[in-house]
């Protein structure tokens, strides 16, 4: 992919002051019902030697997706303290990857979150995380 393809309709760039998040992007999001969906296009910089999104990129994206869900129930700052991921399919070069995060439980100090990442409606990664609210 030599040029950056535009995201699907309705997505806006995520404006982040996080240098690491900026290096992973460009990332996009849009409001969907009560929550948010985030997305990115798999570029060369995201791929492994097989031409598919590196697992570390997908896990980073899942963390970013889950953090957005936590923002709906807690104020900054918070940090990821645990994350699990199950890879179910590849995200190939040029694919549009979407992720949705859902807070499943919230205590005073913790948020428990699950995340679903897909390409064209097909599951690519399922993850869960625990975030410590500072």
C-alpha contacts under 8 A as a table, 3 or more apart, distances in Angstrom:
res1	aa1	res2	aa2	distance
1	X	4	X	7.35
1	X	43	X	6.65
1	X	44	X	7.04
1	X	93	X	7.52
1	X	94	X	6.56
5	X	41	X	7.57
7	X	11	X	6.35
7	X	28	X	7.54
7	X	39	X	7.97
7	X	40	X	7.44
7	X	41	X	7.35
7	X	96	X	7.62
8	X	11	X	6.31
10	X	30	X	6.19
11	X	28	X	5.71
11	X	29	X	5.15
11	X	30	X	4.92
12	X	28	X	5.26
12	X	29	X	5.53
12	X	30	X	6.36
13	X	26	X	7.13
13	X	27	X	5.96
13	X	28	X	4.30
13	X	29	X	6.49
14	X	26	X	7.70
14	X	27	X	5.70
14	X	28	X	5.06
14	X	29	X	6.31
16	X	19	X	7.77
16	X	21	X	7.04
16	X	22	X	6.75
17	X	22	X	7.66
18	X	21	X	5.34
18	X	22	X	6.29
19	X	22	X	5.08
19	X	23	X	6.31
20	X	23	X	5.12
20	X	24	X	6.51
21	X	24	X	5.19
21	X	25	X	6.34
21	X	64	X	7.92
22	X	25	X	5.20
22	X	26	X	6.62
22	X	27	X	7.93
23	X	26	X	7.76
24	X	27	X	7.69
24	X	46	X	7.81
24	X	57	X	7.44
25	X	40	X	6.98
26	X	40	X	6.55
27	X	38	X	7.10
27	X	39	X	5.86
27	X	40	X	5.03
28	X	38	X	5.48
28	X	39	X	5.15
28	X	40	X	6.23
29	X	36	X	6.74
29	X	37	X	5.55
29	X	38	X	4.10
29	X	39	X	6.10
30	X	36	X	5.76
30	X	37	X	5.58
30	X	38	X	6.56
31	X	34	X	7.55
31	X	35	X	6.08
31	X	36	X	4.56
31	X	37	X	6.44
32	X	35	X	5.37
32	X	36	X	5.16
32	X	37	X	6.37
33	X	36	X	7.54
35	X	69	X	7.15
35	X	72	X	8.00
35	X	100	X	8.00
35	X	101	X	7.95
35	X	102	X	7.97
36	X	68	X	7.47
36	X	69	X	7.36
36	X	100	X	6.56
36	X	101	X	7.59
37	X	65	X	7.68
37	X	98	X	6.62
37	X	99	X	5.67
37	X	100	X	4.99
37	X	101	X	7.66
38	X	65	X	6.39
38	X	98	X	5.64
38	X	99	X	5.30
38	X	100	X	6.69
39	X	96	X	6.89
39	X	97	X	5.33
39	X	98	X	4.33
39	X	99	X	6.19
40	X	96	X	5.86
40	X	97	X	5.41
40	X	98	X	6.86
41	X	94	X	5.96
41	X	95	X	5.66
41	X	96	X	4.54
41	X	97	X	6.11
42	X	46	X	5.97
42	X	47	X	7.34
42	X	52	X	7.95
42	X	53	X	6.41
42	X	91	X	7.32
42	X	92	X	6.79
42	X	93	X	5.08
42	X	94	X	5.00
42	X	95	X	5.45
42	X	96	X	6.55
42	X	97	X	7.25
43	X	46	X	5.41
43	X	47	X	6.91
43	X	93	X	5.85
43	X	94	X	6.10
44	X	47	X	5.44
44	X	51	X	7.68
44	X	93	X	6.73
46	X	52	X	7.73
46	X	53	X	5.28
46	X	54	X	6.10
46	X	57	X	6.33
47	X	50	X	7.36
47	X	51	X	5.30
47	X	52	X	4.89
47	X	53	X	4.25
47	X	54	X	5.11
47	X	92	X	7.95
47	X	93	X	6.93
48	X	51	X	5.57
48	X	52	X	5.82
48	X	53	X	6.26
48	X	54	X	5.18
49	X	52	X	7.61
51	X	92	X	6.26
51	X	93	X	5.87
52	X	90	X	6.20
52	X	91	X	5.52
52	X	92	X	4.25
52	X	93	X	5.61
53	X	57	X	6.56
53	X	58	X	6.87
53	X	90	X	7.00
53	X	91	X	5.41
53	X	92	X	6.08
53	X	93	X	6.89
54	X	57	X	5.29
54	X	58	X	6.59
55	X	58	X	5.10
55	X	59	X	6.14
55	X	87	X	7.95
56	X	59	X	5.04
56	X	60	X	6.03
57	X	60	X	5.05
57	X	61	X	6.10
58	X	61	X	4.99
58	X	62	X	6.09
58	X	125	X	7.58
59	X	62	X	4.93
59	X	63	X	6.20
59	X	85	X	7.14
60	X	63	X	5.10
60	X	64	X	6.32
61	X	64	X	5.02
61	X	65	X	6.12
61	X	99	X	7.89
62	X	65	X	4.97
62	X	66	X	6.07
62	X	99	X	6.93
62	X	115	X	6.48
62	X	116	X	7.88
62	X	117	X	7.23
62	X	127	X	7.00
63	X	66	X	5.16
63	X	67	X	6.06
63	X	80	X	7.74
63	X	83	X	7.88
63	X	129	X	7.83
64	X	67	X	5.08
64	X	68	X	6.42
65	X	68	X	5.28
65	X	69	X	6.73
65	X	99	X	6.12
65	X	100	X	6.24
65	X	101	X	5.62
65	X	115	X	7.12
66	X	69	X	5.11
66	X	70	X	6.39
66	X	100	X	7.50
66	X	101	X	4.80
66	X	102	X	7.08
66	X	103	X	7.97
66	X	113	X	6.28
66	X	114	X	6.94
66	X	115	X	6.19
66	X	129	X	7.46
67	X	70	X	4.99
67	X	71	X	6.35
67	X	101	X	7.94
68	X	71	X	5.13
68	X	72	X	7.05
68	X	101	X	7.24
69	X	72	X	5.52
69	X	73	X	7.42
69	X	101	X	5.31
69	X	102	X	5.82
69	X	103	X	6.19
69	X	113	X	7.60
70	X	73	X	5.42
70	X	74	X	5.92
70	X	103	X	6.55
70	X	111	X	6.72
70	X	113	X	7.58
70	X	131	X	7.85
71	X	74	X	5.29
71	X	75	X	6.15
71	X	76	X	7.34
73	X	106	X	7.78
74	X	133	X	7.25
75	X	78	X	7.64
75	X	133	X	7.85
76	X	133	X	7.49
76	X	134	X	7.57
77	X	133	X	6.44
77	X	134	X	5.62
78	X	131	X	6.36
78	X	132	X	5.40
78	X	133	X	4.33
78	X	134	X	5.29
79	X	131	X	5.39
79	X	132	X	5.34
79	X	133	X	6.75
79	X	134	X	7.65
80	X	83	X	7.29
80	X	129	X	7.05
80	X	130	X	6.05
80	X	131	X	4.44
80	X	132	X	6.34
81	X	129	X	7.51
81	X	130	X	5.68
81	X	131	X	5.53
81	X	132	X	6.32
82	X	129	X	5.30
82	X	130	X	5.10
82	X	131	X	7.14
83	X	127	X	7.04
83	X	128	X	5.70
83	X	129	X	4.24
83	X	130	X	6.59
84	X	127	X	5.34
84	X	128	X	5.33
84	X	129	X	6.36
85	X	125	X	6.72
85	X	126	X	5.73
85	X	127	X	4.21
85	X	128	X	6.69
86	X	125	X	5.58
86	X	126	X	5.30
86	X	127	X	6.24
87	X	90	X	7.92
87	X	124	X	5.97
87	X	125	X	4.51
87	X	126	X	6.69
88	X	123	X	6.46
88	X	124	X	4.96
88	X	125	X	5.59
88	X	126	X	7.75
89	X	123	X	6.71
89	X	124	X	4.53
89	X	125	X	7.15
90	X	124	X	6.13
91	X	95	X	6.18
91	X	97	X	7.20
91	X	119	X	6.70
91	X	124	X	6.81
92	X	95	X	5.53
95	X	119	X	6.78
96	X	119	X	6.10
96	X	120	X	7.45
97	X	117	X	6.94
97	X	118	X	5.86
97	X	119	X	5.00
97	X	120	X	7.79
98	X	117	X	5.59
98	X	118	X	5.45
98	X	119	X	6.42
99	X	115	X	6.83
99	X	116	X	5.58
99	X	117	X	4.25
99	X	118	X	6.46
100	X	115	X	5.60
100	X	116	X	5.43
100	X	117	X	6.60
101	X	113	X	6.73
101	X	114	X	5.76
101	X	115	X	4.35
101	X	116	X	6.61
102	X	113	X	5.49
102	X	114	X	5.37
102	X	115	X	6.31
103	X	106	X	7.23
103	X	111	X	6.71
103	X	112	X	5.73
103	X	113	X	4.31
103	X	114	X	6.53
104	X	111	X	7.77
104	X	112	X	5.61
104	X	113	X	5.51
104	X	114	X	7.01
105	X	111	X	5.95
105	X	112	X	5.12
105	X	113	X	7.23
106	X	109	X	7.85
106	X	110	X	5.88
106	X	111	X	4.50
106	X	112	X	6.26
107	X	110	X	5.15
107	X	111	X	6.37
108	X	133	X	7.73
109	X	132	X	5.88
109	X	133	X	5.09
109	X	134	X	7.22
110	X	130	X	6.71
110	X	131	X	5.54
110	X	132	X	4.76
110	X	133	X	5.65
111	X	130	X	5.73
111	X	131	X	5.10
111	X	132	X	6.68
111	X	133	X	7.36
112	X	128	X	7.53
112	X	129	X	5.95
112	X	130	X	4.68
112	X	131	X	6.52
113	X	128	X	5.54
113	X	129	X	5.19
113	X	130	X	6.25
113	X	131	X	7.87
114	X	126	X	7.59
114	X	127	X	5.70
114	X	128	X	4.14
114	X	129	X	6.31
115	X	126	X	5.81
115	X	127	X	5.08
115	X	128	X	5.97
116	X	123	X	7.16
116	X	124	X	7.92
116	X	125	X	6.24
116	X	126	X	4.89
116	X	127	X	6.64
117	X	123	X	6.00
117	X	124	X	5.57
117	X	125	X	5.11
117	X	126	X	6.29
118	X	121	X	5.65
118	X	122	X	5.13
118	X	123	X	4.32
118	X	124	X	4.87
118	X	125	X	6.85
119	X	122	X	5.26
119	X	123	X	6.62
119	X	124	X	6.64
123	X	126	X	7.50
